[in-house]
Amino acid sequence: MSAMSKTLTQTITPELRKWIVDQAQAGHSPETVLKSMMASGWREDVAVEAMETTLKAHLETESQAQGLPAGTPVPEPLISDSPLGIDCGDRWVEVAFSMFSPRVVVFNSVLSEEECDELIALADPKMKRSLTVDNKTGGEELNADRTSDGMFFQRGENPLVARIEQRLAKLVNWPLENGEGLQILHYKPGAQYKPHYDYFDPAQPGTPTILKRGGQRVGTIVMYLNSPEKGGGTTFPDVHLEVAPKRAVLSFSATTAPTPAPRACTAAHP
């Protein structure tokens, strides 16, 4: 793979866009292309913008040529100008960490101590062994890769849930009605969810049934309600990133192109 020469103005030129498309068609990952550009002197923000806009336009052109529907917006926190936080209406949420490729953003102080306690108390009587989606049928099944306990709240089930859902919708700039209900998970010592993708693979036979029920997953929000002494973090193994499970911290990850969906896993140490 060739490398682009450094420019003084850092302009996204037609030649750069062609080079990015050529690299993608040659099978190079977005991470590899980004590293190559930065090694050649491109600023990270310019490189990321060039990749995102170029690959998005290229994918839309290819999709239209194949008769596929045009792309649609996906969840994305409004932090392109690097703010210290986001006003979510009822709460100021701090930006702690932002990764562009894959897209992962970590926020502090998303919930209050009282909200964490109340969510735990409301969920505790309803906890059962967590299930996973059966890709073959579109139903649910017990899976040895996932050994947590869990439950779902209905959307807007109570004032607390409704308030948090409104806050999260504002945080990731996504319609409230397009989100799933809040799921509460409890990882006992030794429990885990092995590396997995959160989106539904279109190639699996059960996916059409799943999509009819609730649509495709285009982003994942993980909030931590407790701070364990050790273990319990969410790991993105492909990029060697682990988000520590600090109470009231939230991690958002996008699961759509132009960057590959990040695999994630969660584990609690015995």
Secondary structure as UniProt FT lines:
FT   HELIX           14..25
FT   TURN            26..27
FT   HELIX           30..39
FT   TURN            40..41
FT   HELIX           44..65
FT   TURN            66..67
FT   TURN            80..81
FT   STRAND          85..87
FT   STRAND          92..99
FT   TURN            100..103
FT   STRAND          104..108
FT   HELIX           113..123
FT   HELIX           124..126
FT   STRAND          128..129
FT   STRAND          132..133
FT   TURN            135..137
FT   STRAND          140..141
FT   TURN            144..145
FT   STRAND          149..152
FT   TURN            155..156
FT   HELIX           159..171
FT   TURN            172..173
FT   HELIX           176..178
FT   STRAND          183..186
FT   TURN            189..190
FT   STRAND          192..196
FT   TURN            202..203
FT   TURN            205..206
FT   HELIX           207..214
FT   STRAND          219..223
FT   STRAND          234..236
FT   HELIX           237..239
FT   STRAND          241..243
FT   TURN            247..248
FT   STRAND          250..254
FT   TURN            257..258
FT   STRAND          264..267
//
